[in-house]
């Protein structure tokens, strides 16, 4: 348990050091690579265990996915990447809407975060600054990492037995199949000649 936490802390320090606008592609790649284990540790240790951690992580995950899909739709020249981005945007916007309905009906109601956290904002910044020739690979790498993180989060929370969390646990179970489909398609695109 201590080793993953130390690795997560080290990755957070790297992310903070690399979080500069206009950084080089190598720094952006390092930041994206460091973000993946940080997200996995966060999803596995916090987000999948408590409502107060699950809700903001699920909401920010959806928010990041919609924003990243918009960037891909604008910047990618690959029809398959654009098709996946469209599917991701549609599915995560729908999941976000359903999550907002659930948390708005809780007692007391919860509010989703209004903005991305620093880690996810750094990923969006890196997408925006990626070179045209590298964009699809950067986007696909981020999608694979983000969807693995989302699976950890939602699968972990889906078996929450707290009665007050039952609607959120059901939501977590309902989004897993679409997240799995997004991940499979991103992995196939990354492995194929298109990326």
N, CA, C and O of each residue as an XYZ file, in Angstrom:
780
protein
N       0.827     -1.196      0.000
C       0.000      0.000      0.000
C       0.863      1.248      0.000
O       0.510      2.243     -0.633
N       1.982      1.212      0.697
C       2.833      2.386      0.815
C       3.543      2.697     -0.509
O       3.704      3.864     -0.865
N       3.964      1.663     -1.233
C       4.670      1.889     -2.498
C       3.805      2.618     -3.520
O       4.285      3.565     -4.143
N       2.526      2.207     -3.722
C       1.702      2.968     -4.678
C       1.494      4.421     -4.252
O       1.441      5.317     -5.094
N       1.378      4.649     -2.948
C       1.197      6.030     -2.491
C       2.451      6.857     -2.734
O       2.365      8.020     -3.130
N       3.622      6.257     -2.498
C       4.869      6.966     -2.770
C       5.033      7.225     -4.267
O       5.469      8.303     -4.672
N       4.684      6.238     -5.077
C       4.759      6.425     -6.535
C       3.807      7.527     -6.968
O       4.147      8.355     -7.814
N       2.623      7.536     -6.390
C       1.663      8.588     -6.713
C       2.163      9.960     -6.328
O       1.992     10.920     -7.079
N       2.790     10.063     -5.146
C       3.339     11.345     -4.703
C       4.458     11.805     -5.624
O       4.554     12.989     -5.948
N       5.301     10.875     -6.046
C       6.385     11.228     -6.959
C       5.829     11.701     -8.303
O       6.342     12.647     -8.900
N       4.777     11.034     -8.766
C       4.159     11.444    -10.031
C       3.510     12.816     -9.907
O       3.562     13.616    -10.841
N       2.901     13.090     -8.761
C       2.312     14.416     -8.556
C       3.382     15.498     -8.601
O       3.173     16.566     -9.176
N       4.530     15.214     -7.991
C       5.624     16.185     -8.029
C       6.094     16.409     -9.461
O       6.365     17.544     -9.854
N       6.192     15.337    -10.243
C       6.584     15.464    -11.642
C       5.550     16.263    -12.415
O       5.902     17.111    -13.235
N       4.279     15.998    -12.158
C       3.229     16.744    -12.848
C       3.317     18.231    -12.533
O       3.186     19.067    -13.427
N       3.536     18.560    -11.282
C       3.636     19.971    -10.897
C       4.822     20.626    -11.576
O       4.726     21.767    -12.029
N       5.937     19.920    -11.653
C       7.134     20.478    -12.276
C       6.970     20.653    -13.778
O       7.556     21.555    -14.377
N       6.173     19.786    -14.378
C       6.003     19.825    -15.834
C       4.831     20.685    -16.281
O       4.647     20.883    -17.482
N       4.051     21.190    -15.371
C       2.813     21.872    -15.740
C       3.072     23.312    -16.158
O       2.674     24.257    -15.477
N       3.742     23.457    -17.281
C       4.003     24.778    -17.834
C       3.363     24.871    -19.206
O       3.387     23.914    -19.980
N       2.800     26.013    -19.498
C       2.239     26.235    -20.832
C       3.392     26.315    -21.826
O       4.442     26.885    -21.531
N       3.184     25.740    -23.001
C       4.179     25.815    -24.052
C       5.389     24.934    -23.805
O       6.456     25.187    -24.363
N       5.246     23.907    -22.983
C       6.362     23.009    -22.720
C       6.671     22.216    -23.986
O       5.864     22.165    -24.914
N       7.833     21.608    -24.008
C       8.233     20.833    -25.179
C       7.394     19.567    -25.289
O       6.808     19.124    -24.301
N       7.331     18.979    -26.485
C       6.582     17.729    -26.633
C       7.092     16.627    -25.696
O       6.300     15.810    -25.226
N       8.388     16.595    -25.421
C       8.934     15.580    -24.510
C       8.411     15.788    -23.087
O       8.088     14.825    -22.391
N       8.330     17.045    -22.664
C       7.805     17.343    -21.329
C       6.318     17.005    -21.274
O       5.850     16.424    -20.295
N       5.572     17.366    -22.324
C       4.152     17.025    -22.374
C       3.948     15.520    -22.298
O       3.050     15.051    -21.600
N       4.778     14.754    -23.014
C       4.679     13.286    -23.002
C       4.966     12.756    -21.603
O       4.272     11.859    -21.123
N       5.984     13.305    -20.948
C       6.307     12.876    -19.582
C       5.149     13.180    -18.637
O       4.816     12.372    -17.769
N       4.546     14.335    -18.811
C       3.405     14.712    -17.974
C       2.239     13.758    -18.207
O       1.615     13.298    -17.250
N       1.942     13.461    -19.457
C       0.854     12.533    -19.763
C       1.143     11.145    -19.181
O       0.244     10.498    -18.643
N       2.386     10.695    -19.287
C       2.753      9.384    -18.760
C       2.661      9.359    -17.237
O       2.258      8.348    -16.663
N       3.026     10.450    -16.579
C       2.937     10.514    -15.121
C       1.487     10.604    -14.660
O       1.151     10.129    -13.575
N       0.638     11.201    -15.466
C      -0.766     11.366    -15.085
C      -1.482     10.019    -14.984
O      -2.386      9.868    -14.163
N      -1.099      9.055    -15.791
C      -1.793      7.765    -15.799
C      -1.702      7.045    -14.459
O      -2.741      6.658    -13.923
N      -0.509      6.842    -13.886
C      -0.473      6.154    -12.591
C      -1.094      6.977    -11.462
O      -1.665      6.414    -10.528
N      -0.988      8.287    -11.541
C      -1.629      9.128    -10.520
C      -3.134      8.908    -10.560
O      -3.765      8.738     -9.517
N      -3.704      8.911    -11.741
C      -5.136      8.686    -11.879
C      -5.559      7.314    -11.403
O      -6.590      7.170    -10.745
N      -4.761      6.292    -11.737
C      -5.082      4.927    -11.310
C      -5.060      4.809     -9.787
O      -5.965      4.227     -9.190
N      -4.020      5.365     -9.162
C      -3.917      5.306     -7.698
C      -5.082      6.047     -7.059
O      -5.687      5.556     -6.106
N      -5.394      7.217     -7.578
C      -6.509      8.003     -7.046
C      -7.827      7.255     -7.198
O      -8.623      7.201     -6.261
N      -8.058      6.684     -8.360
C      -9.312      5.962     -8.603
C      -9.424      4.732     -7.709
O     -10.501      4.433     -7.194
N      -8.321      4.025     -7.526
C      -8.355      2.780     -6.756
C      -8.415      3.017     -5.252
O      -9.071      2.261     -4.535
N      -7.745      4.049     -4.770
C      -7.650      4.222     -3.323
C      -8.697      5.150     -2.746
O      -9.112      4.965     -1.602
N      -9.128      6.125     -3.489
C     -10.089      7.089     -2.957
C     -11.418      7.021     -3.685
O     -12.454      6.755     -3.076
N     -11.387      7.259     -4.975
C     -12.613      7.422     -5.746
C     -13.543      6.245     -5.707
O     -14.762      6.419     -5.723
N     -13.001      5.049     -5.657
C     -13.874      3.881     -5.698
C     -14.415      3.507     -4.322
O     -15.149      2.526     -4.197
N     -14.064      4.275     -3.286
C     -14.460      3.900     -1.930
C     -15.477      4.820     -1.262
O     -16.250      4.359     -0.422
N     -15.498      6.090     -1.605
C     -16.398      7.018     -0.921
C     -17.188      7.850     -1.927
O     -16.699      8.156     -3.015
N     -18.400      8.208     -1.556
C     -19.241      9.040     -2.405
C     -18.563     10.379     -2.654
O     -18.556     10.881     -3.778
N     -17.989     10.958     -1.590
C     -17.360     12.276     -1.710
C     -16.148     12.282     -2.638
O     -15.771     13.339     -3.143
N     -15.543     11.148     -2.869
C     -14.434     11.070     -3.818
C     -14.909     10.571     -5.185
O     -14.408     11.011     -6.220
N     -15.881      9.646     -5.182
C     -16.367      9.099     -6.452
C     -17.006     10.180     -7.319
O     -16.697     10.285     -8.507
N     -17.885     10.974     -6.739
C     -18.645     11.952     -7.524
C     -17.732     12.930     -8.258
O     -17.872     13.070     -9.473
N     -16.798     13.618     -7.581
C     -15.970     14.557     -8.337
C     -15.073     13.866     -9.367
O     -14.834     14.418    -10.441
N     -14.575     12.665     -9.055
C     -13.731     11.964    -10.019
C     -14.521     11.516    -11.234
O     -14.042     11.632    -12.362
N     -15.727     11.005    -11.019
C     -16.569     10.602    -12.158
C     -16.959     11.823    -12.992
O     -16.927     11.779    -14.221
N     -17.327     12.917    -12.310
C     -17.741     14.129    -13.026
C     -16.583     14.732    -13.812
O     -16.753     15.123    -14.967
N     -15.404     14.810    -13.189
C     -14.252     15.372    -13.905
C     -13.796     14.452    -15.029
O     -13.318     14.924    -16.061
N     -13.939     13.142    -14.838
C     -13.606     12.211    -15.915
C     -14.482     12.455    -17.133
O     -13.992     12.504    -18.261
N     -15.780     12.607    -16.899
C     -16.692     12.904    -18.012
C     -16.377     14.258    -18.643
O     -16.377     14.394    -19.867
N     -16.111     15.252    -17.808
C     -15.807     16.597    -18.302
C     -14.541     16.573    -19.175
O     -14.507     17.167    -20.253
N     -13.507     15.877    -18.691
C     -12.273     15.747    -19.470
C     -12.562     15.062    -20.812
O     -12.095     15.521    -21.855
N     -13.331     13.966    -20.787
C     -13.602     13.212    -22.012
C     -14.333     14.050    -23.050
O     -14.019     13.974    -24.238
N     -15.296     14.843    -22.620
C     -16.031     15.695    -23.564
C     -15.093     16.752    -24.149
O     -15.111     17.005    -25.354
N     -14.278     17.364    -23.297
C     -13.341     18.391    -23.780
C     -12.296     17.789    -24.723
O     -11.993     18.370    -25.764
N     -11.750     16.636    -24.363
C     -10.748     15.981    -25.208
C     -11.359     15.561    -26.547
O     -10.708     15.661    -27.587
N     -12.597     15.096    -26.519
C     -13.277     14.712    -27.763
C     -13.489     15.922    -28.659
O     -13.306     15.835    -29.873
N     -13.872     17.053    -28.070
C     -14.035     18.275    -28.864
C     -12.731     18.662    -29.553
O     -12.734     19.062    -30.717
N     -11.625     18.544    -28.839
C     -10.323     18.881    -29.422
C      -9.991     17.907    -30.559
O      -9.487     18.318    -31.604
N     -10.273     16.622    -30.351
C     -10.010     15.632    -31.402
C     -10.877     15.896    -32.629
O     -10.409     15.770    -33.760
N     -12.122     16.258    -32.413
C     -13.000     16.547    -33.550
C     -12.513     17.755    -34.334
O     -12.711     17.834    -35.546
N     -11.889     18.675    -33.660
C     -11.364     19.871    -34.312
C     -10.013     19.619    -34.996
O      -9.767     20.132    -36.088
N      -9.138     18.830    -34.355
C      -7.752     18.750    -34.816
C      -7.393     17.499    -35.603
O      -6.505     17.553    -36.454
N      -8.051     16.378    -35.347
C      -7.665     15.136    -36.017
C      -8.060     15.171    -37.486
O      -9.077     15.755    -37.863
N      -7.243     14.541    -38.293
C      -7.541     14.382    -39.715
C      -7.959     12.943    -40.027
O      -8.211     12.600    -41.182
N      -8.029     12.104    -38.986
C      -8.318     10.687    -39.136
C      -9.806     10.440    -38.875
O     -10.309     10.749    -37.795
N     -10.499      9.890    -39.850
C     -11.944      9.659    -39.728
C     -12.276      8.699    -38.588
O     -13.295      8.875    -37.919
N     -11.441      7.692    -38.354
C     -11.698      6.734    -37.273
C     -11.524      7.388    -35.906
O     -12.296      7.110    -34.988
N     -10.528      8.243    -35.760
C     -10.341      8.971    -34.509
C     -11.542      9.881    -34.272
O     -12.049      9.973    -33.154
N     -11.991     10.547    -35.321
C     -13.154     11.434    -35.187
C     -14.418     10.641    -34.836
O     -15.244     11.109    -34.053
N     -14.567      9.471    -35.400
C     -15.721      8.627    -35.084
C     -15.694      8.226    -33.608
O     -16.717      8.288    -32.927
N     -14.527      7.816    -33.119
C     -14.395      7.462    -31.708
C     -14.632      8.685    -30.827
O     -15.303      8.584    -29.800
N     -14.095      9.823    -31.211
C     -14.291     11.053    -30.431
C     -15.772     11.415    -30.343
O     -16.243     11.851    -29.293
N     -16.494     11.239    -31.422
C     -17.933     11.513    -31.417
C     -18.656     10.584    -30.448
O     -19.509     11.026    -29.679
N     -18.315      9.299    -30.486
C     -18.930      8.328    -29.584
C     -18.601      8.663    -28.131
O     -19.480      8.633    -27.269
N     -17.344      8.980    -27.865
C     -16.915      9.317    -26.508
C     -17.649     10.560    -26.013
O     -18.138     10.588    -24.883
N     -17.727     11.582    -26.853
C     -18.409     12.813    -26.447
C     -19.868     12.535    -26.122
O     -20.368     12.991    -25.093
N     -20.553     11.800    -26.978
C     -21.965     11.488    -26.764
C     -22.167     10.693    -25.480
O     -23.017     11.038    -24.659
N     -21.388      9.632    -25.308
C     -21.572      8.747    -24.155
C     -21.203      9.430    -22.839
O     -21.894      9.251    -21.836
N     -20.126     10.208    -22.834
C     -19.722     10.860    -21.584
C     -20.614     12.058    -21.254
O     -20.819     12.360    -20.079
N     -21.140     12.736    -22.256
C     -22.108     13.810    -21.980
C     -23.376     13.210    -21.380
O     -23.963     13.783    -20.462
N     -23.798     12.062    -21.894
C     -24.972     11.375    -21.353
C     -24.710     10.908    -19.918
O     -25.555     11.085    -19.041
N     -23.533     10.310    -19.681
C     -23.187      9.854    -18.323
C     -23.139     11.033    -17.359
O     -23.591     10.927    -16.219
N     -22.597     12.147    -17.812
C     -22.510     13.344    -16.980
C     -23.899     13.853    -16.615
O     -24.151     14.220    -15.467
N     -24.787     13.874    -17.583
C     -26.153     14.323    -17.341
C     -26.857     13.430    -16.326
O     -27.541     13.921    -15.428
N     -26.687     12.124    -16.469
C     -27.311     11.180    -15.535
C     -26.712     11.324    -14.134
O     -27.437     11.276    -13.141
N     -25.390     11.501    -14.053
C     -24.736     11.681    -12.759
C     -25.256     12.941    -12.069
O     -25.539     12.923    -10.871
N     -25.380     14.027    -12.820
C     -25.896     15.282    -12.247
C     -27.312     15.093    -11.719
O     -27.652     15.648    -10.674
N     -28.140     14.327    -12.413
C     -29.495     14.059    -11.938
C     -29.500     13.278    -10.631
O     -30.298     13.551     -9.734
N     -28.602     12.302    -10.533
C     -28.522     11.491     -9.311
C     -28.052     12.343     -8.133
O     -28.668     12.327     -7.068
N     -26.965     13.083     -8.324
C     -26.417     13.827     -7.185
C     -27.287     15.019     -6.806
O     -27.275     15.455     -5.655
N     -28.041     15.549     -7.766
C     -28.963     16.636     -7.454
C     -30.131     16.174     -6.595
O     -30.735     16.971     -5.877
N     -30.447     14.887     -6.672
C     -31.540     14.327     -5.891
C     -31.114     13.743     -4.560
O     -31.946     13.232     -3.809
N     -29.821     13.814     -4.259
C     -29.345     13.283     -2.988
C     -29.702     14.232     -1.850
O     -29.976     15.412     -2.071
N     -29.694     13.703     -0.635
C     -29.985     14.520      0.533
C     -28.783     14.502      1.467
O     -28.543     13.491      2.128
N     -28.030     15.577      1.541
C     -28.183     16.835      0.812
C     -27.669     16.682     -0.619
O     -26.850     15.808     -0.900
N     -28.156     17.539     -1.522
C     -27.701     17.468     -2.919
C     -26.206     17.776     -3.015
O     -25.668     18.563     -2.237
N     -25.558     17.146     -3.977
C     -24.136     17.416     -4.238
C     -24.033     18.197     -5.538
O     -24.895     18.091     -6.410
N     -22.988     18.969     -5.657
C     -22.706     19.708     -6.886
C     -21.478     19.102     -7.551
O     -20.498     18.803     -6.870
N     -21.511     18.918     -8.859
C     -20.307     18.440     -9.542
C     -19.280     19.567     -9.587
O     -19.639     20.739     -9.476
N     -18.019     19.222     -9.748
C     -17.005     20.279     -9.868
C     -17.278     21.137    -11.099
O     -17.802     20.658    -12.105
N     -16.917     22.403    -11.000
C     -17.149     23.343    -12.105
C     -16.004     23.344    -13.106
O     -16.158     23.834    -14.225
N     -14.861     22.802    -12.714
C     -13.676     22.820    -13.582
C     -12.863     21.550    -13.362
O     -13.052     20.832    -12.380
N     -11.967     21.296    -14.285
C     -11.067     20.156    -14.166
C     -10.045     20.399    -13.071
O      -9.734     21.544    -12.739
N      -9.525     19.316    -12.512
C      -8.405     19.442    -11.594
C      -7.135     19.721    -12.405
O      -7.157     19.655    -13.634
N      -6.055     20.025    -11.733
C      -4.813     20.413    -12.398
C      -4.281     19.310    -13.311
O      -3.779     19.595    -14.398
N      -4.387     18.057    -12.879
C      -3.878     16.937    -13.683
C      -4.628     16.835    -15.006
O      -4.010     16.745    -16.067
N      -5.928     16.847    -14.947
C      -6.711     16.713    -16.180
C      -6.598     17.960    -17.059
O      -6.584     17.855    -18.285
N      -6.517     19.128    -16.441
C      -6.318     20.348    -17.231
C      -4.980     20.295    -17.955
O      -4.866     20.762    -19.089
N      -3.963     19.726    -17.303
C      -2.667     19.551    -17.960
C      -2.771     18.652    -19.179
O      -2.111     18.897    -20.189
N      -3.594     17.613    -19.096
C      -3.800     16.731    -20.251
C      -4.457     17.488    -21.397
O      -4.062     17.342    -22.553
N      -5.467     18.301    -21.070
C      -6.144     19.103    -22.101
C      -5.148     20.082    -22.725
O      -5.106     20.230    -23.946
N      -4.353     20.744    -21.898
C      -3.338     21.673    -22.412
C      -2.368     20.954    -23.347
O      -1.981     21.503    -24.379
N      -1.975     19.734    -22.993
C      -1.059     18.964    -23.838
C      -1.699     18.583    -25.165
O      -1.025     18.559    -26.195
N      -2.989     18.285    -25.151
C      -3.679     18.009    -26.421
C      -3.679     19.239    -27.311
O      -3.429     19.152    -28.514
N      -3.961     20.375    -26.711
C      -4.007     21.613    -27.495
C      -2.646     21.971    -28.080
O      -2.569     22.553    -29.161
N      -1.569     21.625    -27.370
C      -0.237     22.006    -27.848
C       0.443     20.908    -28.669
O       1.539     21.119    -29.190
N      -0.190     19.748    -28.790
C       0.420     18.652    -29.564
C       0.567     19.062    -31.024
O      -0.305     19.723    -31.588
N       1.671     18.664    -31.619
C       1.893     18.925    -33.034
C       0.893     18.161    -33.881
O       0.386     17.118    -33.470
N       0.615     18.678    -35.051
C      -0.375     18.064    -35.940
C      -0.015     16.613    -36.273
O      -0.889     15.748    -36.318
N       1.270     16.354    -36.505
C       1.694     15.000    -36.883
C       1.562     14.015    -35.722
O       1.401     12.815    -35.946
N       1.627     14.510    -34.489
C       1.575     13.643    -33.308
C       0.212     13.618    -32.630
O      -0.005     12.835    -31.706
N      -0.701     14.462    -33.077
C      -1.942     14.646    -32.325
C      -2.679     13.339    -32.063
O      -3.021     13.054    -30.915
N      -2.931     12.540    -33.089
C      -3.732     11.324    -32.904
C      -3.089     10.383    -31.891
O      -3.788      9.802    -31.060
N      -1.770     10.225    -31.947
C      -1.094      9.352    -30.988
C      -1.204      9.889    -29.568
O      -1.432      9.123    -28.632
N      -1.044     11.197    -29.399
C      -1.175     11.805    -28.070
C      -2.594     11.593    -27.558
O      -2.787     11.193    -26.410
N      -3.579     11.858    -28.396
C      -4.979     11.713    -27.990
C      -5.298     10.263    -27.639
O      -5.935      9.999    -26.619
N      -4.862      9.322    -28.475
C      -5.136      7.908    -28.201
C      -4.446      7.439    -26.929
O      -5.043      6.706    -26.140
N      -3.196      7.849    -26.715
C      -2.506      7.492    -25.468
C      -3.286      8.004    -24.256
O      -3.469      7.285    -23.274
N      -3.740      9.252    -24.339
C      -4.517      9.807    -23.237
C      -5.835      9.057    -23.048
O      -6.247      8.812    -21.914
N      -6.491      8.695    -24.131
C      -7.769      7.994    -24.036
C      -7.605      6.619    -23.394
O      -8.427      6.207    -22.576
N      -6.559      5.926    -23.762
C      -6.308      4.602    -23.177
C      -6.090      4.741    -21.674
O      -6.675      3.992    -20.892
N      -5.253      5.692    -21.266
C      -4.996      5.903    -19.837
C      -6.261      6.354    -19.110
O      -6.567      5.848    -18.031
N      -6.994      7.297    -19.689
C      -8.191      7.828    -19.032
C      -9.279      6.768    -18.901
O      -9.970      6.718    -17.884
N      -9.439      5.928    -19.907
C     -10.481      4.909    -19.830
C     -10.083      3.767    -18.893
O     -10.951      3.166    -18.260
N      -8.796      3.458    -18.792
C      -8.354      2.496    -17.772
C      -8.632      3.051    -16.378
O      -9.100      2.323    -15.503
N      -8.348      4.330    -16.169
C      -8.640      4.975    -14.888
C     -10.143      4.949    -14.601
O     -10.557      4.637    -13.485
N     -10.956      5.274    -15.602
C     -12.411      5.289    -15.417
C     -12.937      3.897    -15.069
O     -13.834      3.760    -14.237
N     -12.381      2.871    -15.702
C     -12.809      1.508    -15.366
C     -12.471      1.174    -13.921
O     -13.287      0.583    -13.214
N     -11.274      1.546    -13.476
C     -10.897      1.309    -12.085
C     -11.872      2.011    -11.146
O     -12.342      1.420    -10.175
N     -12.173      3.266    -11.438
C     -13.079      4.051    -10.604
C     -14.483      3.442    -10.555
O     -15.006      3.171     -9.474
N     -15.086      3.231    -11.716
C     -16.478      2.778    -11.763
C     -16.640      1.325    -11.320
O     -17.598      0.998    -10.620
N     -15.724      0.458    -11.715
C     -15.810     -0.932    -11.243
C     -15.653     -0.979     -9.729
O     -16.368     -1.714     -9.048
N     -14.720     -0.196     -9.207
C     -14.501     -0.188     -7.762
C     -15.698      0.315     -6.993
O     -16.022     -0.219     -5.932
N     -16.366      1.341     -7.512
C     -17.507      1.907     -6.796
C     -18.790      1.110     -7.019
O     -19.725      1.214     -6.225
N     -18.846      0.326     -8.074
C     -20.088     -0.362     -8.455
C     -20.559     -1.355     -7.408
O     -21.740     -1.701     -7.376
N     -19.666     -1.816     -6.557
C     -20.086     -2.773     -5.521
C     -20.247     -2.110     -4.152
O     -20.256     -2.797     -3.130
N     -20.374     -0.789     -4.124
C     -20.592     -0.065     -2.880
C     -21.945     -0.482     -2.311
O     -22.966     -0.404     -2.995
N     -21.946     -0.922     -1.060
C     -23.168     -1.446     -0.453
C     -23.863     -0.455      0.474
O     -24.889     -0.784      1.070
N     -23.328      0.732      0.601
C     -23.972      1.760      1.418
C     -25.304      2.136      0.766
O     -25.347      2.462     -0.420
N     -26.372      2.092      1.530
C     -27.711      2.351      0.984
C     -27.811      3.733      0.346
O     -28.496      3.895     -0.663
N     -27.141      4.729      0.917
C     -27.215      6.078      0.340
C     -26.465      6.168     -0.981
O     -26.699      7.089     -1.763
N     -25.563      5.220     -1.237
C     -24.780      5.230     -2.469
C     -25.368      4.343     -3.555
O     -24.812      4.267     -4.651
N     -26.482      3.669     -3.276
C     -27.046      2.704     -4.234
C     -27.287      3.293     -5.620
O     -26.931      2.645     -6.605
N     -27.878      4.500     -5.757
C     -28.070      5.034     -7.109
C     -26.740      5.313     -7.827
O     -26.639      5.144     -9.042
N     -25.739      5.736     -7.076
C     -24.428      5.988     -7.686
C     -23.750      4.676     -8.076
O     -23.095      4.603     -9.116
N     -23.903      3.643     -7.253
C     -23.332      2.335     -7.588
C     -23.992      1.781     -8.852
O     -23.321      1.191     -9.700
N     -25.298      1.973     -8.974
C     -26.000      1.537    -10.188
C     -25.503      2.323    -11.400
O     -25.318      1.760    -12.479
N     -25.289      3.623    -11.217
C     -24.744      4.445    -12.302
C     -23.368      3.915    -12.711
O     -23.081      3.775    -13.900
N     -22.531      3.626    -11.732
C     -21.191      3.106    -12.021
C     -21.284      1.830    -12.849
O     -20.556      1.664    -13.827
N     -22.179      0.933    -12.454
C     -22.348     -0.314    -13.216
C     -22.844     -0.035    -14.632
O     -22.451     -0.726    -15.572
N     -23.693      0.956    -14.789
C     -24.288      1.223    -16.103
C     -23.298      1.810    -17.111
O     -23.469      1.627    -18.316
N     -22.268      2.512    -16.635
C     -21.339      3.143    -17.577
C     -20.166      2.248    -17.963
O     -19.487      2.518    -18.954
N     -19.918      1.195    -17.201
C     -18.763      0.335    -17.474
C     -18.760     -0.227    -18.896
O     -17.713     -0.170    -19.541
N     -19.862     -0.768    -19.429
C     -19.793     -1.335    -20.785
C     -19.375     -0.319    -21.859
O     -18.628     -0.667    -22.774
N     -19.841      0.914    -21.758
C     -19.454      1.922    -22.751
C     -17.986      2.310    -22.592
O     -17.286      2.517    -23.584
N     -17.523      2.409    -21.362
C     -16.110      2.728    -21.130
C     -15.231      1.616    -21.690
O     -14.202      1.882    -22.310
N     -15.643      0.369    -21.467
C     -14.897     -0.767    -22.021
C     -14.860     -0.702    -23.547
O     -13.823     -0.972    -24.153
N     -15.973     -0.348    -24.166
C     -16.025     -0.239    -25.629
C     -15.113      0.873    -26.131
O     -14.416      0.699    -27.131
N     -15.110      2.013    -25.448
C     -14.216      3.115    -25.839
C     -12.758      2.669    -25.740
O     -11.956      2.924    -26.638
N     -12.429      2.003    -24.640
C     -11.051      1.554    -24.430
C     -10.630      0.580    -25.526
O      -9.543      0.714    -26.089
N     -11.481     -0.400    -25.834
C     -11.149     -1.372    -26.896
C     -10.894     -0.664    -28.221
O      -9.928     -0.977    -28.917
N     -11.751      0.283    -28.571
C     -11.592      0.969    -29.848
C     -10.333      1.837    -29.865
O      -9.635      1.892    -30.878
N     -10.040      2.512    -28.757
C      -8.817      3.320    -28.701
C      -7.588      2.430    -28.837
O      -6.643      2.780    -29.544
N      -7.597      1.283    -28.164
C      -6.471      0.351    -28.263
C      -6.319     -0.186    -29.683
O      -5.201     -0.332    -30.176
N      -7.431     -0.477    -30.336
C      -7.376     -0.976    -31.719
C      -6.825      0.108    -32.654
O      -6.001     -0.182    -33.521
N      -7.270      1.331    -32.482
C      -6.748      2.420    -33.318
C      -5.263      2.642    -33.076
O      -4.501      2.876    -34.014
N      -4.857      2.569    -31.820
C      -3.442      2.772    -31.486
C      -2.579      1.669    -32.101
O      -1.470      1.932    -32.565
N      -3.085      0.451    -32.103
C      -2.327     -0.681    -32.643
C      -2.333     -0.715    -34.159
O      -1.439     -1.294    -34.775
N      -3.353     -0.088    -34.771
C      -3.509     -0.172    -36.214
C      -2.698      0.837    -36.977
O      -2.017      1.677    -36.388
N      -2.768      0.757    -38.293
C      -1.975      1.650    -39.146
C      -2.468      3.098    -39.139
O      -1.771      3.998    -39.610
N      -3.683      3.321    -38.598
C      -4.257      4.666    -38.648
C      -3.577      5.634    -37.694
O      -3.580      6.839    -37.943
N      -2.992      5.133    -36.602
C      -2.429      6.032    -35.587
C      -0.962      6.256    -35.770
O      -0.349      6.989    -34.994
